[in-house]
């Protein structure tokens, strides 16, 4: 995202200096999100989903121009309460099921569209589809550069 921010600033500065940038400038959500300091709050969106739905979620993120995410393989249980399997004639109870946990930080303006697309596209209608949690982010700091706030996202 920071590279895009620098590219955006370079294009704007070139155009303002009268140089031909090779295309018409236009405002897009990604440029607006990275340059506007008055955007509002930043949210952390945490998804816990079925492992086979990971690729679909990644496609949704790409469609919404969300490029940063953390993915972890986790185990857990909820209303699904695990399952029973038979191995070599012995029945085992597996009450911790494999899930995928995806975390991302986005501007507040993107959250509702992100949730709508995820719930629409990865829902199977069965117990164990997963959960979405949304948290307010108080502060974000990029360790390498020391940038904070919107610049760190």
ZIMOTA-V401967 format. One record per pair of residues at least 24 apart in sequence whose ideal C-beta (glycine too) atoms are under 8 Angstrom apart, sorted by the first residue. I is the first residue (numbers start at 0). GAP is how many residues later the second one is. Records with the same first field share a line. If there is no record, write none. Layout:
# ZIMOTA-V401967
I = GAP / GAP
This chain:
# ZIMOTA-V401967
0 = 29 / 33 / 66 / 67 / 152
1 = 140 / 143 / 145 / 149
3 = 26 / 27 / 30
4 = 29 / 30 / 146
7 = 26 / 27
8 = 26
28 = 36 / 80 / 81
29 = 35
32 = 74 / 76 / 77 / 117
33 = 116 / 117 / 119
35 = 114
36 = 112 / 113
38 = 68 / 69 / 70 / 111
39 = 67 / 68 / 69
40 = 66 / 67 / 95 / 96
41 = 63 / 64 / 65 / 66 / 94 / 95 / 98 / 108 / 111
42 = 62 / 63 / 64 / 65 / 68 / 91 / 92 / 93 / 94
43 = 59 / 60 / 61 / 90 / 91 / 92 / 93
44 = 58 / 59 / 60 / 61 / 66 / 69 / 70 / 87 / 88 / 89
45 = 55 / 56 / 57 / 86 / 87 / 88 / 89
46 = 53 / 54 / 55 / 56 / 71 / 83 / 84 / 85 / 86
47 = 26 / 28 / 51 / 52 / 53 / 82 / 83 / 85
48 = 50 / 51 / 53 / 73 / 80 / 81
49 = 49 / 50 / 72 / 74 / 78 / 79 / 80
50 = 47 / 48 / 49
52 = 47 / 69 / 77
53 = 46 / 48
55 = 65 / 66
56 = 45 / 61 / 65
59 = 54 / 57 / 58 / 61
60 = 43
62 = 54
63 = 46 / 49 / 50 / 53
65 = 38 / 40 / 44 / 48
67 = 36 / 37 / 85
68 = 33 / 34 / 35
69 = 32 / 33 / 34
70 = 29 / 30 / 31
71 = 28 / 29 / 31
72 = 25 / 26 / 27 / 28
73 = 24 / 25 / 26 / 27
74 = 24
77 = 50 / 53
78 = 48 / 49
79 = 47 / 48
96 = 31
98 = 31
104 = 32 / 35 / 48
105 = 47
106 = 43 / 46
